[in-house]
Amino acid sequence: MVFAIEVVIGGLLVGVMYSLVALGFVLIYKASGVFNFAQGDMTLLAALALVGFLTFLPLWLAILAVLVIMIALAFAIEAVVLRPLVARSPLALFMATIGLGFFLQGIGQGIWGTDPKGLHIGISDIPFDVRGLMISQFDLVGAVLSGGSVFALVWFFQKSRIGRALRAVSDDHEAALSVGIPLGRAWAITWAIAGAVALVAGVMWGTRLGVQFSLSLIALKALPVLILGGIDSIPGAIVAGLIVGASENLAEVFLGPYVGGGIQTFFPYLLALLVLWFKPYGMFGREIIERV
């Protein structure tokens, strides 16, 4: 029983970091209706930039420099990529983010090369004992930082004036424009927030897995989270991230030995398919009915 509790706790701690990655998708989709396929590449670029800056800057200053870069990148994306595609089909916007992802990968490869890099932020991975439960220090710190970021974003979108304006844009673009909310600025702010989310995710996952180009695929692990929780639901991303983290750990430990192991990599997708059978819009997603 103690071991099972350790497995669940470890999965929940990792699940918080899954939730943070999924939030990057949810925020952009809610504000602009765009599924940002480049979110994983933004995470990779933030991690690569941080490794580069750490060669000559202290950690806090390097993080601040990368944050400035990600915000500047967000405003550039809005001006160069999104603004010319206003009122175009969602498919055109989706394809634009795919191209943007390859562009960001090319920038990262051109500046920092393709060799895997280590990222060390001074957090030990030695587990510590809590009443007989062994908990990873890094997973705990990562969960605290990611969880703090998640709740800060929830407060921002629910309570702040800018957050309410962004929610208005997500509900109805034309109505938001009619009351004086500038659509371009709202998109730029949303992408800037998604860039900050990518930075935190890049720090956590880059430290955990190493900074390499496969890090961009961590965004694919957020897809089951989005399917479970609903692509337009912030609470859904949080709850589904915890479910995915805990369930994949439990499946690997208790079911993996019977199928040869490796079930952790695909079990979340099986879970997502099961949810799609009963809830096509996710557990918390908004059902969209189009009348023709």
Secondary structure, DSSP 8 states (H G I E B T S, - for coil): -HHHHHHHHHHHHHHHHHHHHHHHHHHHHHHHS---TTHHHHHHHHHHHHHHHTTTS-HHHHHHHHHHHHHHHHHHHIIIIIGGGTTS-HHHHHHHHHHHHHHHHHHHHHHH-SS-B----S----EEEETTEEEEHHHHHHHHHHHHHHHHHHHHHHHSHHHHHHHHHHH-HHHHHHTT--HHHHHHHHHHHHHHHHHHHHHHHHHHH-BSGGGGGHHHHHHHHHHHH-TT-HHHHHHHHHHHHHHHHHHHHHTHHHHTS-GGGTHHHHHHHHHHHH-TT-SS--------
